[in-house]
């Protein structure tokens, strides 16, 4: 009998995804005022999108290996955000945003006025996992990151969710990678169609 009681207490203490919690996800949709799928916010924060330097990732054979992106840095130069455009997307209306440590080899990268690249809910690199979950909610899936990080992943597939209605996108994802209990990288946006 004590084993069943202990198992029940553990289940109650660990956040469990439920339909209600999943529908109530407080999704991230901007970094430093640049909103997903919103060219007006890009122009307001960074200037005309046509004046931003776009990069195209390539594989070892020189072939395109991902979506084109614009890179921006925090004022202190330690962090950067990559703003990705899906193929066929509108210039400046970015479909995905990734924040991580700055690439020391990247040059001529615009800097942002804030010290940290933070989301509208206050998520920024260096935060503890419990603080991120407190801001975004308990409905996440655990994953193993490609560099040994512990990852928590959120998703929205409900077509009635306000973020999907605004963007016209069928689904949204957000992944937060932690090392030694601290946020080292995150990426969120719309799944490619």
N, C-alpha and C positions, 0 to 999 in steps of 0.2 A: 503494500500500500504506500509506503513512503516514496518509493521510486516513481509511482504514478503522479503523486503530488508534486514532486520535484520536477518531473517532465512538464507538467501543466504550468508550473510557475515559470519555467524557462520559456515556454511558448508564449506566455503572456508578456514577458519582459522584452522579448525580441520583436522589433517592428515587423509586422506581417502585412504584405500587400493585400489590399482589399479593393473591390471595385470602387467604393466611395473615395478611398484615399487616392487611387489612381486618377480618378476624374478631377480631384481637387488639386492636382499638381500645380505648384506655383512655378511655372516655366520661366527660364531665363530667355530674354530676347534681345538684350543689348549689352555692349561693352562701351563704357565711357560715352554714352549717348548715341552710339551708332546702332540702330535697330536692324534686326533681320528683315530682309525683303522691303527695305524702305530707303530709296535713294535720296529722299529729302533730308533724312537725318544724317546720311553720309556727307552730303553737300554742306549742311550746317556745321558739322564738326570738322571735316577734313578739307572742305572746298570742293570744287567741281570734280566729279569722278574721272573725267577725261584727262585731268592733270595728274592723276595718281599713277605711280609706276607699278604695273602689273607683272607678276612673275608666273612662269609656267614650270611646274616640277617635271623633271625628265628622269628616265631610268638610265641604267648603265650604257644602253645602246643609243641614247639620245632621243628616245620616243617619249611623247607625253605620257605622264604616269599619274595624273590627277587633275584636279580642277585648278584653273588659274586663280591667283590670289594677290591681294595687296597686303603689304606688311607695314605695321605701325609699331612704335616702341613707347614704353613708359619714359617719362622725362629723365629718370636716372639711368636709362639704357639697359636695365637688368632683365626686363620682361618685354615680350612682344605679342601682338595679336596678329593672326592671319585671317583675313576676310576673304572667304572663298565665293566665287561665282560659279554656279552650275552651268554646264554647256547650254547655250541658248538663252541664258539669263540676261536680265537688264543690267547694264553698267551701273554700279553703285548700289544695287539692290542685292546685297550679299545673302547667300543661302545658308552659309555655315560660318561660325567664328571659332577660332582656336586660340587659346592663351597659354603661353609657356615661357620657359627661359629664352632670352634673346640669343639668336644665332650670331656668334662673333664674326662670321665671315660675310654677313649681309652688310652692304654699304648703302649710303644715301637713303636711309629709312626715316620717314617723318616721325617726330616724337609728339606725344600727347601732353596736354597741360598738367594732368594729374600725376602724382608720384607713382601710383599703381594703376594697372588696368583692371577696373572693377566693373561688375555687372550692376544692373539696376537694383538687385536685391542685396548687394554688398559682397558678393563672392569675389575673392581675390586669392592669388597664390599665397601659400604659407598658412592658410586657415586649417584648423583641425577638422577632421571628418564629422565629428558630432555637431560642430557649428554649421557646416554645409547642410547636413540633414535637417537641422532645426529650421534653416531658412527655406529649404525646398520641399521637405516632407519625407515621410517614411516609405513611400511606395517606390522602391528601387530594386534593381537586380544587381547582384554581386558578380564581378567578372575578374579575370586575371589579365593585367596589362601586358603589353608586348615587352616592356623593360622590367618586369618583375613587380610592377606597382599593383596595389589593390585598387580596383575600379568599382565605383557605383554608377549604375546606368539608369536613366529615366527615359520614358517614352510616352508619347501621346499619339493615339490613333483614333480617338473619338472625334468624328467630323464636326460635332457641335462645340468643341473647345474653342474659345474665342481666338486663340493664337492661330489655329488652323483655319478658322473662318476668315480672319484678316488676311492671311497669306495665300489662301487658296491651295495650300499644300495638303497632301493626304496624311502625312505623319511627321513627327518631330522627335528628335533624340537629344540627349545630353549625357555626356560621360565625364566623370571627375576622377582623376588618377591621384593616388596618395602613396607617398613613401615615408616610412617612419611616422605615420599618422598625420602628415602634413600634405596639403594640396600642392602638387607639383605641375599639373597640367590639366586643362579642361577644354572640351569642345562641345558645342551645341549647334543645332540648326535643323534644317529640313532634309529628310531623306531624298536623294535624287529620284526623279520620276522616270 
